[in-house]
Amino acid sequence: MKSITEKEIGRINELYHKQKAGTLTPEEAAEQAQLRKDYIAAIRASLRGSLETVKIQEPDGTMIDVKERHDKKYPGGEH
């Protein structure tokens, strides 16, 4: 998963302002949609990576990874 660059974030903002002004071309609208999709994917990947390092203390005192707990609760990749 690639991360989003400051240049791409700047372009997202530039296209947003063009959209608000009503001067966004169809090609720019397609570019905006792709950039937003890439941005959301990068955010999700970053969040998932962060969450997978979190540990939860069970009532019995043992520590368990969030991912391990999720896999126990939703076997087979559900949810």
Secondary structure, 3 states (H helix, E strand, C coil): CCCCCHHHHHHHHHHHHHHHHCCCCHHHHHHHHHHHHHHHHHHHHHHHHHHCCCEEECCCCCEEEHHHHHHHHCHHHCC
